[in-house]
Amino acid sequence: MTLTTTRFDASKITRTTVFQKLAITVLAGGPSGEREVSLRSGKTVATALESLGHSVYLEDIGPDNLGALARNVDCVFIALHGRFGEDGQVQEILERRQIPYCGSPSDACSLAMNKYLCKKKFEAISLPTPRYTVATPQTVREAMACWSLPVFVKPVKEGSSLNCHLVRDFGQFRPAVDSVLAGYGDAMIEEYIPGREITIGVLGEQALSPIEIRTRRDFYDYQAKYVDDDTEYVFDIDLPEDLLDHMMRMSVEAHMGMGCRDFSRADWRVDTSRMQPYLLEVNVIPGFTNHSLLPKAAARDGLSFPYLCQYIVDMAMRRKFPKSAREH
């Protein structure tokens, strides 16, 4: 798949936004380790949609608590991060019940949440990604034997860098792998790419402005994402423009190649010694607080947070009414 760079056009979105008043359920919270972040995302989305005149129902939901889906609404906005919300489970429930919802379909969510399958897809569509292997309790020695340090050790299915370890010392290697195995049953060992951390949001089928993430920590971990006040998010990136354009094109390729829709965010490392980018993962439900990366990029490109949420709702509603395109 070869795409030309499609620069984000906020004016086109604001011209085509449909302000029909809707009943919208916003799902937040959930059972995962990212619950607190999800609650913040959901509250921010609900407030933004209410400011536009919609009737909004903010609901905490989990696999054993699906009562929120019984309400008759026009669509559901999923602000659930991690297990159940981001791995395709709630999307599959909504699909079975034929309830329109925002974001990627269940199969794309399931794929994106599984780092191993996600990397296999990157390889299949010729997107560069760091070298990796998966260790299980039965294969841990063999999996570790082929690596020199530093490496990342992380769960195959988890988000927000939870239980992610940057290992620089062999004395920490086996404990890190064992810790992830104990919590998740398998562990990904991934090549560490020295250099710069870049994230690129995709909205519709357009790439948003890239953001460079600068942290004082060894890597962009949970603390750096949600606790630290000194993490920097930089739009004026001193990397070659053609490299950034290439990464934007590849972010859209990843989004489309994985079957994502509406929005996603691609996370990259750039080896600046060779100016070689490596795709780490695609997030199908990135954060939706005012300080989250996708909203930051949308705002940089001229799209306010309420309009961002409205545009995402409009995409879901156009799927519900594809012929009329909701012209009222």
N, C-alpha and C positions, 0 to 999 in steps of 0.2 A: 504494500500500500504506500503510495507516494502522494503527499499533500503539499500544496503551497501553503505558506504561512497565512492563516486567517486571523488578522488582527481583530481584537474585540471591538465591537461597535455598539457602545451604550446607547447612542442616539436612536439607532434602529430599534433597539429593544423598548426604549421608552415610548417610541412612536406606535409600536404595535401592542403594547400592554393593554389588556382588557380588564377594566375595573368593574366587572359584575360582582355584586356582593354575594359571597358564598358562605356556606357552613363548612368549616375545616377543623378536623381533629389533628392536633399536633402530638405525636407520640414522643415521649422522653423518659429518662430514667433507665428502667430495665435492669436486668440481672448481672450485667458484666462489670468488670473492674473499672470501666469508664463511666460508671453510673453518674457520678457527681458532675462530670463534664457534660454529659448528655442532658442532665436536668437544667444546666445553665443554657445550653444550646436551645432546648425546647422553650424555655421561658423567653429568651430573646426573640426567637422566631414568632412565638405567639403574640408578643407585644407588638412586633412589626406588622403582622397581619391585622391585628386589631386596629392599629393606627390607620389602616386603609379602609376600615369599615366592615371587615368580615366578622362573622360570628365564629369565634375560635374556642375550642375546647382542648385545654392542655391536659393530657392524660399520662400517668405513669403506668407502664404496661410490662408484662412478663409472660412467659410461657403458660403459667398457671393463673393468669389474671388477664383474660381477653375481653372483659366486659366492655371496655371502651370501644370495641369494634362493633358493638350492637347499635350504637347511635347512627341514625341515618344522616350522613353528611355528603357534601359534594366531592370531597377528596380528603386524603390523609397525607400529612406532611411528616415524614419519618425523620426524627432528630435523635435516633437511638444509635449509640456508638458501641462497637464491640459485639460480643456474643448476643445472639437472638436478633438484634437490630441491624447489624451490618453484614451478617453471614448468610442472608437469604431466608432465614426462618420466618420472620414476620412478613416479608414480601410474599412468600409462598402462601401464607394464610390469607393475605389480602387478595392474591390472585384467585385462590379457590373460592373466596366469597364474592369475587367480581367487584371489589371496592377500588376505585381509582386511587392511585397514590403517586407521590413525587419520588423521583430518583430511579436508580437502576433496577432492572428485573432481578428475580431471585437467583437465576443461574449466574448472572454477572456478579452479584454480590457474593455468592458462594465461592466463585472462582477468585475474586479479589481478596477474600479473607484468608484463603489458603496460600501462604507465601510460596510453597513448593509448586503448586499448580499455576500460580501466577507467573512465576519465573519460567516455567515450561512454555507458557503462552508467549511471554516476551521473546523467548528464543524462536518460537515458531513464526512470529511475525517480524523477526530480524531486528529486535530492539536490544541494545547492549545492556547487560545486567551483570553484577558481580558474580564471580564463581561461587558455587555453593554445594553443600551436600546435606542430607538429612540423617541424623543419628536416632536410632531407637535403642532401647535397653539391650537388645540382642546384637546390635552392630556398632555400639559406641566406640570400641577400641579401633575397629577398622576405619570408622568415619573420622576419628581424630588423627589417625596416623599420617594422613596425607597433607597435613596442614603445617605451615609455619606461621608464626605470629607477626602482627596482631590479626585477630579475627573478631567477628561478632558472633555471639551465640544468642539465639532468640527463639521464642515459640513459633511454631509453624502457623498457628491460628491465634493471633492476639493483636491488639492495636495500642496506640499511644505509647509505643516503646516500653510497655509493661514487661518486666522480667527480661529485658534485653541487656546483654553484658558485652562490653568491649574488653577483650582479653588481650593483655600485653605480656603476661608472664605465664610460663608453663605451669607454675604452681596453682594458678587460678583457673586453668583450662578445664580440667576434669570436674572441679566443684561447680563451675558455671554450667557445664553440660548436664551434670547430675541434677542441679537445681531445676533446670527447665524440664528435664525428663520427669522429675517427680511431680511437677505441677501440670504437665500437659501430655506426657506419654511419648513425645518425640521432640526433637530439637533441630533447628537449622543452624548449621555452621556456615558463615558467609565471609567471603573475602572483605577485608577492610580496605576501603578506597581513601587514600589521603587526599586532602584538597578541600573543596567548598561544598556547602549544602545549599541546594536550590530546590524550591518547590514551585510548581506551575499548576494553577487551577484551570479547569475546562468548564465552560458554561455553554450549554447547547452543543455545538460543534466548533466553538471558538476557544482559543487559548487566551487566558488572562495574562496580565503582566507577570513575569517571573519575580520571585522574591528570594533574596539570599538570606539565610538564617545564620546568625552569628551568636554563639554561646560560649561562655567561659568554661563550661563543662567539657568533658572528653567528647561528648556527642550530644545530640539533641534529644535528651531523654525526657521522661515524664516531668521531672522537676523543672527542666528548662522550658518545657512547653506550657506548664500550667501554674508554676509557683514562682520561679525567678522573675525579678523585675528588671534584670540587666540583659535579658536576651534581646538581641537586635534583629529587626526585620528591615532589610534594605532593598529598595527598588532600583537605585542607581548603582548597578552592578558593573564593576570594572572587569568584565569579560568581553571577548569579541562579540559584536552584534550578530554576526552570522552564526556563531555557536549558539547563542541564546535563541535565535530564530529556529535553528535546527531542533533544539530541545523543545520548543513550543510545538513544532510540527509533530515531533515524536510523541509528545504528551497527548495530542489529539489522536494520533494513530493508536496509542495504547488504549485510550478511552473507547474508541470505536471498535478496535480489534477484540477487546474483551467483552463487547456487547453492552457497555455502559450507556446510560442516557441521562439527560438533564444536566448533571454536574458530576465532577470528580476532581481529585487533586493528585498529581503525580509528583513523587518525591525522588530527587536526583542527588548524586554525588558527582562532582567534576574533579578529575585528576588534572590539576593545573599544570603539572610537569609535561603532560602530553596533550592538554586541552581535550581530554576524552571524557564524555559524560556517561554515567551508568545509572540506569533506572532501578530504583530500589523497590518501589511498590506503587500501587494505585489505591487511593482511598475513595470508596464510593459514598461514604457519609462523613465528610470532614467536619470539623467544628463549625458551629453556626452562632458563636457569640460575636459581639462587636469587635473583639480582639483576635478572632480566628483568622486563619490565613486566606481562605477563599473569600470571605467578606472584605478583608483588607485589599486584596487584589481587585475585586469588583469595584470598590470605592475609588481606588487609584485610577481605574479606567472609566470613572464617571457614573457608576451605578450605585446608588445608595442602598443601604441594607433593606429597607422596606421594598424597594423596587426589585432587588435581587430575589427576595422571597416571593414577590408577586409573579415575577417572570417564571420561576420554578413551578409555581402553582399553575400558571397559564399553560406550560408545556404538558402538565398532567391532564389538564382539562381538554386540551386539543386532542389528546389520545381518546378521551371519553366521547368527544363530539368531533370526529375527524372531518366529516363532510361540511358541517356548518361552520366549523372553526369558531364556534361560539359567537357568531355575529348576532347581537341582539340590539 
